[in-house]
Amino acid sequence: MRRSEKGILELRNCQRGEFMTNYTKTALEEAKIALTSTLHKCEKIDDGKKLRQSQQTLLERRIRALRLALELIEKEMEKLEDVTPSF
């Protein structure tokens, strides 16, 4: 299977609610830390500087995307906690 065909197949799986990869809790935690740091830096820029219209729009879209990504990571982490057997 070619790379482009694999990407299309993965996209179709996502559209059906099937996820491509099972991430570990550690991987999700590391991603959350990195995205949280980036979000704080973007919010700091948003608070303090006057930006041109196009830069402000781009920054606002990045902030929304980062918040969405963090929310999705939280949901995945909750799923892992629900599935993880307790001893």
C-alpha positions as CSV (number, residue, x, y, z in Angstrom):
1,M,0.0,0.0,0.0
2,R,1.3,3.4,-1.0
3,R,1.7,6.1,1.6
4,S,-1.1,8.2,0.1
5,E,-3.5,5.2,0.1
6,K,-2.6,4.6,3.8
7,G,-3.4,8.2,4.7
8,I,-6.8,8.0,3.0
9,L,-7.6,4.8,4.7
10,E,-6.6,6.3,8.1
11,L,-8.8,9.3,7.4
12,R,-11.8,7.1,6.6
13,N,-11.2,5.2,9.8
14,C,-11.2,8.5,11.8
15,Q,-14.4,9.6,10.1
16,R,-16.0,6.4,11.3
17,G,-14.8,7.1,14.9
18,E,-11.9,4.6,14.7
19,F,-8.6,6.0,15.8
20,M,-5.4,5.2,14.0
21,T,-3.1,4.7,17.0
22,N,-3.4,3.7,20.6
23,Y,-1.4,6.2,22.5
24,T,0.2,5.4,25.9
25,K,-0.6,7.4,28.9
26,T,3.0,8.7,29.0
27,A,2.8,9.8,25.4
28,L,-0.5,11.7,26.0
29,E,1.0,13.3,29.2
30,E,4.0,14.5,27.3
31,A,1.9,15.9,24.5
32,K,-0.3,17.7,27.0
33,I,2.7,19.3,28.6
34,A,4.1,20.5,25.3
35,L,0.7,21.8,24.1
36,T,0.0,23.5,27.4
37,S,3.3,25.3,27.2
38,T,2.7,26.5,23.7
39,L,-0.9,27.6,24.6
40,H,0.5,29.7,27.5
41,K,3.0,31.3,25.2
42,C,0.3,32.1,22.6
43,E,-2.0,33.6,25.3
44,K,0.9,35.7,26.6
45,I,1.4,37.2,23.1
46,D,-2.4,37.7,22.8
47,D,-2.5,39.7,26.0
48,G,0.5,41.9,25.5
49,K,1.2,42.8,21.9
50,K,-0.6,44.7,19.2
51,L,-0.6,42.5,16.1
52,R,-1.7,43.1,12.6
53,Q,-5.1,41.8,11.7
54,S,-3.8,38.7,9.9
55,Q,-1.4,37.8,12.7
56,Q,-4.2,38.3,15.3
57,T,-6.5,36.0,13.4
58,L,-3.8,33.3,13.1
59,L,-3.0,33.6,16.8
60,E,-6.7,33.2,17.7
61,R,-7.1,30.2,15.5
62,R,-3.9,28.6,17.0
63,I,-5.2,29.2,20.5
64,R,-8.6,27.5,19.6
65,A,-6.8,24.6,18.0
66,L,-4.5,24.1,21.0
67,R,-7.5,24.2,23.4
68,L,-9.3,21.6,21.3
69,A,-6.2,19.4,21.1
70,L,-5.8,19.6,24.9
71,E,-9.5,18.7,25.4
72,L,-9.2,15.7,23.1
73,I,-6.1,14.5,24.9
74,E,-8.0,14.8,28.3
75,K,-10.8,12.7,26.8
76,E,-8.3,10.0,25.6
77,M,-6.6,10.0,29.0
78,E,-10.0,9.5,30.7
79,K,-10.7,6.6,28.4
80,L,-7.4,5.0,29.4
81,E,-8.2,5.4,33.0
82,D,-11.6,3.8,32.5
83,V,-10.0,0.8,30.7
84,T,-7.0,0.3,32.9
85,P,-7.7,-2.5,35.3
86,S,-7.2,-1.7,39.0
87,F,-5.4,-4.2,41.2
